[in-house]
Amino acid sequence: MEGAEVSLNSDWQSFLNESLDEKTIFTYIQGLEEIISNLKPRTLTEKRRMSLAKQHLREVKRYARKMQTEVTVLQEKLQILEESVGDE
């Protein structure tokens, strides 16, 4: 039983790593944009919901870009810190 758990855990970790390598948040956002753009609202209520969904997706994209920028800055700061510790 324990061997199966280890195999399952390693399979799960490999899946997670593969998914992280291949997909970014922007991939998911693009997929959602495509889905929303292909939907055809039939009522005024559906049109309003679609409009709201598009607006929310734009906000998500904006926040994702902001977070990506912050991550990049933090990675650069970390690299500088690691280099300064390595030089000592």
C-alpha positions as CSV (number, residue, x, y, z in Angstrom):
1,M,0.0,0.0,0.0
2,E,2.8,2.4,0.9
3,G,4.5,1.8,-2.5
4,A,1.3,2.8,-4.3
5,E,1.2,6.0,-2.2
6,V,4.8,6.9,-3.1
7,S,4.1,6.3,-6.8
8,L,0.9,8.3,-6.6
9,N,2.7,11.2,-4.9
10,S,5.5,11.2,-7.4
11,D,3.0,11.0,-10.3
12,W,1.1,13.9,-8.8
13,Q,4.3,16.0,-8.2
14,S,5.4,15.3,-11.8
15,F,1.9,16.4,-13.1
16,L,2.1,19.5,-11.0
17,N,5.5,20.4,-12.2
18,E,4.6,19.7,-15.9
19,S,1.5,21.8,-15.6
20,L,3.4,24.7,-14.0
21,D,6.0,24.5,-16.8
22,E,3.5,24.5,-19.6
23,K,0.8,26.8,-18.4
24,T,0.8,30.3,-17.0
25,I,-2.1,32.3,-15.6
26,F,-2.2,34.0,-19.0
27,T,-2.9,30.7,-20.7
28,Y,-6.0,30.2,-18.5
29,I,-7.1,33.8,-19.0
30,Q,-6.8,33.5,-22.8
31,G,-8.9,30.3,-22.7
32,L,-11.6,32.0,-20.7
33,E,-11.6,34.9,-23.1
34,E,-12.1,32.5,-26.0
35,I,-14.9,30.7,-24.2
36,I,-16.7,34.0,-23.3
37,S,-16.3,35.4,-26.8
38,N,-17.8,32.2,-28.3
39,L,-20.9,32.3,-26.1
40,K,-24.0,33.8,-27.7
41,P,-26.3,35.5,-25.1
42,R,-30.0,35.1,-25.8
43,T,-31.5,37.5,-23.4
44,L,-30.6,41.0,-22.1
45,T,-29.7,39.4,-18.7
46,E,-27.3,37.1,-20.3
47,K,-25.7,40.0,-22.3
48,R,-25.2,41.9,-19.1
49,R,-23.7,38.9,-17.4
50,M,-21.4,38.4,-20.3
51,S,-20.4,42.0,-20.2
52,L,-19.6,41.7,-16.5
53,A,-17.7,38.5,-17.1
54,K,-15.5,40.2,-19.7
55,Q,-14.9,43.2,-17.4
56,H,-13.9,40.8,-14.6
57,L,-11.6,39.0,-16.9
58,R,-9.9,42.3,-17.9
59,E,-9.4,43.1,-14.2
60,V,-7.9,39.6,-13.6
61,K,-5.5,40.1,-16.5
62,R,-4.5,43.5,-15.2
63,Y,-3.8,42.0,-11.7
64,A,-2.0,39.0,-13.2
65,R,0.3,41.4,-15.1
66,K,1.0,43.4,-12.0
67,M,1.7,40.2,-10.0
68,Q,4.0,39.0,-12.8
69,T,6.0,42.2,-12.6
70,E,6.2,42.0,-8.8
71,V,7.5,38.4,-9.0
72,T,10.1,39.4,-11.6
73,V,11.3,42.3,-9.3
74,L,11.4,40.0,-6.3
75,Q,13.4,37.3,-8.2
76,E,15.9,39.9,-9.2
77,K,16.2,41.1,-5.6
78,L,16.7,37.5,-4.5
79,Q,19.4,37.0,-7.0
80,I,21.2,40.1,-5.9
81,L,21.0,38.9,-2.2
82,E,22.2,35.4,-3.1
83,E,25.1,36.9,-5.0
84,S,26.0,39.3,-2.2
85,V,25.9,36.3,0.3
86,G,28.0,34.3,-2.0
87,D,30.7,37.0,-2.3
88,E,31.2,37.2,1.5
